[in-house]
Amino acid sequence: MLYHLLSLCDNRYINNAHLCSSCQYGTNCPKDCGKCLEFVHYPNRAPAPRTYDCQKMMDFYFCKYACKYASEMYYALDACVDAKPKKQLEVLSFGCGPCTELLALHELQKRGNYKFTSINYNGVDIDLGIWQNIHDDINTIIPCGYNCNFIPSDACNYINTLFSNTGHPDIIILNYVLSDMNKHNTQQTMNNFITNLAIYMASCPINTYLICNDINLTRQSGGAREYYDDLLKNLKCKKDYIKAHFQNDKAPCFVYGEQYSHNHLAFNLPKFKGNYVPYLSCSSAQIIIKKV
């Protein structure tokens, strides 16, 4: 699935080069989606405020980040031992974006690590529009037994609706979402979300997993590590957890829990037509919590 999607995004990006002429960024658009992504991630470098608001930019984003994000989730999901034997898997992803965790699960199933024959994937995202092309691609190529449901909602609001639901996910995922939420919400809003997520996790059945994978930085520097620890403090039930991080090839990394024995991608990078400068290794910090 990952390689198929990368090919589709690469081809679409190359063939839609003209779309920058109608970019919502107007005269500030540098006609370079890599530069626009830099403006999103480093606002102090931007000539004007920039957000994820362009489908062409998201094709570039997918080609640049998908192998890295899917690899990091591959290793995290491979640690969820009690989820592996399930024949039907329920997954809830906050801020699902391009669904790289679903692609990691597909690869784990292909390699025999996971035994599910059906998976129900619920992806929540505040702006599904920018991901529409990629979500349409996913729905076109997903194997038999896969069901994807995309929910347009702010994670901070959606968490409150879960308490009235009768079903529960086997795995709850926050993949590079806490750092992004932190940019656009007040500290009080973030604290409320973490508190509600911990309460919801406590209401879930035993052996439910919660995975957070994000930038290995403090929230003041654009990361999310403190929210991991806030989750642990707020989770009033018995739990096991793993804190982990990857060695960063580009800079010294903060030691958060155990360091993975390597930081190799779980997927080989394909040959692209576009120049995306994709990441060549994993570098995130993670927490994997299991209710026991």
C-alpha positions as CSV (number, residue, x, y, z in Angstrom):
1,M,0.0,0.0,0.0
2,L,2.7,2.5,0.9
3,Y,4.6,2.1,-2.4
4,H,1.4,2.3,-4.4
5,L,0.4,5.5,-2.6
6,L,3.9,7.0,-3.0
7,S,3.7,6.4,-6.8
8,L,0.3,8.0,-7.0
9,C,1.4,11.0,-5.0
10,D,4.6,11.4,-6.9
11,N,2.8,11.2,-10.3
12,R,0.1,13.6,-9.2
13,Y,2.7,16.1,-7.8
14,I,4.7,16.1,-11.0
15,N,1.6,16.4,-13.2
16,N,0.1,19.2,-11.1
17,A,3.0,21.6,-11.1
18,H,0.8,24.3,-12.6
19,L,-1.4,24.4,-9.5
20,C,1.0,26.7,-7.7
21,S,-0.4,29.5,-9.9
22,S,-3.7,29.4,-8.0
23,C,-2.1,28.7,-4.5
24,Q,-4.0,30.1,-1.6
25,Y,-0.8,31.6,-0.3
26,G,-1.0,34.1,-3.2
27,T,2.0,36.1,-4.0
28,N,3.8,34.7,-1.0
29,C,3.9,31.2,-2.7
30,P,7.5,30.4,-3.6
31,K,6.3,27.9,-6.2
32,D,8.1,25.2,-4.1
33,C,6.0,23.0,-1.9
34,G,9.1,22.0,0.1
35,K,9.6,25.7,1.0
36,C,5.9,26.1,1.9
37,L,6.2,23.1,4.3
38,E,9.2,24.9,5.8
39,F,7.0,27.9,6.4
40,V,4.3,25.8,8.1
41,H,6.8,24.0,10.3
42,Y,9.0,27.1,11.1
43,P,6.6,30.1,11.1
44,N,9.4,32.6,11.9
45,R,10.8,31.9,8.5
46,A,7.5,32.6,6.6
47,P,6.7,35.8,4.9
48,A,3.1,35.4,6.1
49,P,1.2,32.8,8.2
50,R,1.1,29.4,6.4
51,T,-1.0,26.3,7.2
52,Y,-1.7,22.9,5.6
53,D,-4.2,24.2,3.0
54,C,-3.1,22.8,-0.3
55,Q,-3.6,19.3,-1.8
56,K,-0.5,19.6,-4.0
57,M,1.6,20.4,-0.9
58,M,0.2,17.3,0.8
59,D,1.3,15.1,-2.1
60,F,4.8,16.5,-1.6
61,Y,4.4,16.0,2.2
62,F,3.5,12.4,1.7
63,C,6.5,11.7,-0.5
64,K,8.9,13.4,1.9
65,Y,7.6,12.0,5.2
66,A,5.6,8.8,4.6
67,C,8.4,6.3,4.8
68,K,9.8,7.8,8.0
69,Y,6.5,8.1,9.8
70,A,5.3,4.7,8.7
71,S,8.6,3.2,9.8
72,E,8.4,4.7,13.3
73,M,4.8,3.5,13.6
74,Y,5.9,0.0,12.3
75,Y,8.3,-0.3,15.3
76,A,5.8,1.0,17.8
77,L,3.0,-1.2,16.6
78,D,5.3,-4.2,16.5
79,A,5.6,-3.8,20.3
80,C,1.8,-4.1,20.9
81,V,2.0,-7.8,21.6
82,D,-1.6,-8.4,22.8
83,A,-3.0,-6.8,19.6
84,K,-1.1,-9.0,17.2
85,P,-3.3,-12.2,17.5
86,K,-6.6,-10.4,17.0
87,K,-8.6,-11.4,13.9
88,Q,-10.6,-8.2,13.9
89,L,-8.7,-5.0,14.8
90,E,-10.3,-1.7,15.8
91,V,-8.0,1.4,15.4
92,L,-8.7,5.0,16.2
93,S,-6.3,7.6,14.9
94,F,-6.4,11.2,16.0
95,G,-5.1,13.7,13.4
96,C,-4.9,10.8,10.9
97,G,-3.6,12.9,8.0
98,P,-2.1,10.5,5.4
99,C,-2.7,7.5,7.6
100,T,0.9,6.3,7.8
101,E,0.0,4.1,10.8
102,L,-2.5,2.2,8.6
103,L,0.3,1.6,6.1
104,A,2.5,0.3,8.9
105,L,-0.2,-2.1,10.0
106,H,-0.7,-3.4,6.5
107,E,3.0,-4.1,6.2
108,L,3.0,-5.9,9.6
109,Q,0.1,-8.0,8.5
110,K,1.9,-8.8,5.2
111,R,5.0,-9.9,7.1
112,G,2.9,-12.1,9.5
113,N,3.5,-10.0,12.6
114,Y,-0.3,-9.2,12.9
115,K,-2.9,-11.8,12.3
116,F,-6.0,-9.7,11.6
117,T,-8.2,-10.6,8.7
118,S,-10.3,-7.5,9.0
119,I,-9.5,-4.0,10.3
120,N,-11.8,-1.1,11.1
121,Y,-9.8,2.1,10.9
122,N,-11.3,5.4,12.1
123,G,-9.3,8.4,11.3
124,V,-10.1,11.8,12.8
125,D,-8.8,15.0,11.2
126,I,-9.8,18.6,11.6
127,D,-9.4,19.2,7.8
128,L,-10.0,16.2,5.7
129,G,-10.2,18.3,2.5
130,I,-6.4,18.7,2.1
131,W,-6.0,14.9,2.4
132,Q,-8.9,14.0,0.1
133,N,-6.8,12.8,-2.8
134,I,-4.7,10.5,-0.6
135,H,-7.8,9.2,1.3
136,D,-9.5,8.5,-2.1
137,D,-6.4,6.6,-3.1
138,I,-6.4,4.6,0.1
139,N,-10.1,3.7,-0.4
140,T,-9.3,2.6,-4.0
141,I,-6.4,0.3,-3.1
142,I,-7.2,-1.1,0.4
143,P,-7.3,-4.9,0.5
144,C,-10.5,-6.9,1.2
145,G,-11.3,-6.8,4.9
146,Y,-10.0,-3.2,5.4
147,N,-12.6,-0.5,6.3
148,C,-11.6,3.1,6.5
149,N,-13.8,5.7,8.0
150,F,-12.6,9.4,7.9
151,I,-14.2,11.7,10.5
152,P,-14.0,15.5,10.0
153,S,-13.6,16.8,13.6
154,D,-11.2,18.6,15.9
155,A,-9.6,16.0,18.1
156,C,-10.3,18.1,21.2
157,N,-14.0,18.0,20.4
158,Y,-14.2,14.4,19.2
159,I,-12.7,12.9,22.3
160,N,-15.8,14.0,24.2
161,T,-18.1,12.0,21.9
162,L,-16.3,8.7,22.6
163,F,-17.6,8.4,26.1
164,S,-21.1,7.6,24.7
165,N,-19.8,5.0,22.2
166,T,-20.4,1.3,23.0
167,G,-17.5,0.1,21.0
168,H,-13.8,0.6,21.9
169,P,-10.6,0.6,19.8
170,D,-7.9,-2.0,20.3
171,I,-5.3,0.7,19.5
172,I,-5.5,4.5,19.9
173,I,-2.9,6.4,17.9
174,L,-1.6,10.0,18.0
175,N,1.1,10.1,15.2
176,Y,2.7,13.5,14.9
177,V,-0.5,15.2,16.1
178,L,0.3,16.5,19.6
179,S,3.0,18.8,18.3
180,D,0.7,20.1,15.7
181,M,-2.2,20.6,18.1
182,N,0.2,22.4,20.4
183,K,0.8,25.1,17.8
184,H,-2.9,25.9,17.4
185,N,-4.4,25.5,20.8
186,T,-4.0,27.1,24.2
187,Q,-2.3,25.3,27.0
188,Q,-5.6,24.8,28.8
189,T,-7.2,23.2,25.7
190,M,-4.2,20.8,25.4
191,N,-4.5,20.0,29.1
192,N,-8.2,19.3,28.8
193,F,-7.6,17.0,25.8
194,I,-4.9,15.0,27.6
195,T,-7.1,14.7,30.7
196,N,-10.1,13.5,28.6
197,L,-7.9,11.1,26.6
198,A,-6.6,9.6,29.9
199,I,-10.2,9.2,31.2
200,Y,-11.3,7.6,28.0
201,M,-8.3,5.2,28.0
202,A,-9.2,4.2,31.6
203,S,-12.7,3.3,30.4
204,C,-11.4,1.0,27.6
205,P,-11.0,-2.8,28.1
206,I,-7.8,-4.4,29.4
207,N,-5.1,-4.7,26.7
208,T,-6.1,-1.5,24.9
209,Y,-3.1,0.3,23.6
210,L,-2.3,4.0,23.3
211,I,0.6,5.0,21.0
212,C,2.1,8.5,20.8
213,N,4.8,9.1,18.2
214,D,6.1,12.6,17.7
215,I,9.1,14.9,17.4
216,N,11.7,14.3,20.0
217,L,11.6,17.8,21.4
218,T,9.9,19.7,24.3
219,R,6.6,21.4,23.5
220,Q,8.3,24.8,23.7
221,S,10.6,23.7,20.9
222,G,7.9,22.2,18.8
223,G,7.7,18.6,20.2
224,A,5.3,16.8,22.6
225,R,7.3,14.8,25.1
226,E,5.8,16.5,28.2
227,Y,2.3,15.5,27.0
228,Y,3.4,11.8,27.1
229,D,4.3,12.2,30.8
230,D,1.1,14.1,31.4
231,L,-0.9,11.2,30.0
232,L,0.8,8.8,32.4
233,K,0.1,11.0,35.4
234,N,-3.6,11.4,34.4
235,L,-4.2,7.8,33.6
236,K,-5.9,6.4,36.7
237,C,-5.8,2.7,36.0
238,K,-3.2,0.0,35.9
239,K,-0.9,0.2,32.9
240,D,2.3,-0.9,31.4
241,Y,4.2,1.4,29.2
242,I,7.3,1.8,27.1
243,K,9.2,5.0,26.5
244,A,11.5,5.0,23.5
245,H,13.4,7.1,21.1
246,F,15.5,6.7,18.0
247,Q,19.0,8.0,17.5
248,N,18.9,11.2,15.4
249,D,21.3,11.2,12.5
250,K,21.0,15.0,12.0
251,A,21.4,16.2,15.6
252,P,22.0,15.1,19.2
253,C,18.8,13.5,20.5
254,F,17.1,13.6,23.9
255,V,17.2,10.3,25.8
256,Y,13.6,9.5,26.3
257,G,13.3,6.0,27.8
258,E,15.1,3.2,25.9
259,Q,16.9,3.9,22.6
260,Y,16.0,1.6,19.7
261,S,18.9,-0.6,18.6
262,H,18.9,1.2,15.2
263,N,17.0,3.9,13.4
264,H,16.7,2.3,10.0
265,L,13.6,2.8,7.9
266,A,11.3,-0.3,7.8
267,F,10.6,0.5,4.1
268,N,13.0,1.1,1.3
269,L,12.8,4.4,-0.4
270,P,11.5,4.2,-4.0
271,K,12.9,6.2,-6.9
272,F,10.9,9.4,-7.1
273,K,10.3,11.6,-10.1
274,G,10.0,14.7,-7.9
275,N,12.8,16.1,-5.6
276,Y,11.3,15.6,-2.1
277,V,14.5,15.0,-0.1
278,P,12.8,12.3,2.0
279,Y,14.1,11.4,5.4
280,L,16.5,8.5,5.5
281,S,16.0,7.4,9.1
282,C,13.7,7.4,12.1
283,S,14.2,10.1,14.8
284,S,11.0,10.3,17.0
285,A,10.2,9.9,20.6
286,Q,7.4,7.4,21.5
287,I,5.3,6.2,24.4
288,I,3.3,3.0,24.1
289,I,0.8,2.5,26.9
290,K,-1.2,-0.7,27.6
291,K,-4.1,-0.9,30.0
292,V,-3.7,-3.9,32.2
